[in-house]
Amino acid sequence: MKFGVVVFPGSNCDADCFHVVDKVLGQPAEYLWHGQEDLKGVDCVVLPGGFSYGDYLRTGAIARFSPLMDKVVEFANQGGFVLGICNGFQILTEIGLLPGALVRNPSLQFQCHNTYLRVERTDTPFTGSFTDKQIIQVPIAHGEGSYFADPATIERLENQGQIVFRYCDAAGAVTPEANPNGSLHNIAGIINEKGNVLGMMPHPERCSEEILGNVDGRLLFESLVKGQQGGESR
Amino acid sequence: MFKAIITVNFKKSILDPQGTAVLKALKSMGYSGVEDVRVGKHIEVSLEAENIDKAKEQLKEMCDKLLSNPVIEEYKVDVAEVR
């Protein structure tokens, strides 16, 4: 599976994402500069974390108008895989590929620590390598990661099973104490209705290698790769 | 030439942690009468347009597309002709 990691001015997790897909997974990868319009034939677009355009105005607000993003929307509408991590998730909500918004953490703190997540679905292209309700540990690093949407949208996300990751405690209980940023319904990651666009605040690329002491995040990237291999052999 | 002052605020239903922090600070400074604080954005846009209606039309579009996020924010536009 060929991955494309988008680079905006202010992205700072692009090299980490590239490293994971290239060196850890051994997949072909390309950097995609935001100012051009060529997706270079990739199968999965990764919108990495960081502070695109300095987070000016609102997180992700200006990045969504980059020339490349029109192509990413087109690509997503045609069923291409899009993974938005942290700032990438914020961009996906700003551009409307995912519903809701990420607002400032009520604590007013930049939260930078490990969190437990419960994998709510394993039947998506992003989560096939996890086990049902698996509890994983993935770090967060954000000041504006509090997921918000109006009640009707939240209900729709719940009913359609679009909530893929939820903040939980070590035992998997979804509690207010385990919620690091006041996200509604402990939402850490959601998927679109079609199931090809995933956004999440935690950073799977920061926990994908033994040397980092945690490989839970690798399963997400592996899910994509294995899914494609499975599809080809069928 | 027109000059617009755009005020963007969180919707009432959205928690405004910045406003809450300022509220707490004001109270701790002794302003016990302060009941609520909301912190928003003040954006000034100068633009050329055929007339004030055209200017308003453009400004509304700018607010809807970029300057505010309708999911969480509301905005107000005050526009006047300037020389």
Boltz contact constraints between the chains, C-beta under 6 A:
constraints:
  - contact:
      token1: [A, 58]
      token2: [B, 69]
      max_distance: 6.0
  - contact:
      token1: [A, 101]
      token2: [B, 69]
      max_distance: 6.0
  - contact:
      token1: [A, 101]
      token2: [B, 71]
      max_distance: 6.0
  - contact:
      token1: [A, 101]
      token2: [B, 72]
      max_distance: 6.0
  - contact:
      token1: [A, 103]
      token2: [B, 72]
      max_distance: 6.0
  - contact:
      token1: [A, 104]
      token2: [B, 17]
      max_distance: 6.0
  - contact:
      token1: [A, 106]
      token2: [B, 15]
      max_distance: 6.0
  - contact:
      token1: [A, 106]
      token2: [B, 17]
      max_distance: 6.0
  - contact:
      token1: [A, 108]
      token2: [B, 17]
      max_distance: 6.0
  - contact:
      token1: [A, 108]
      token2: [B, 21]
      max_distance: 6.0
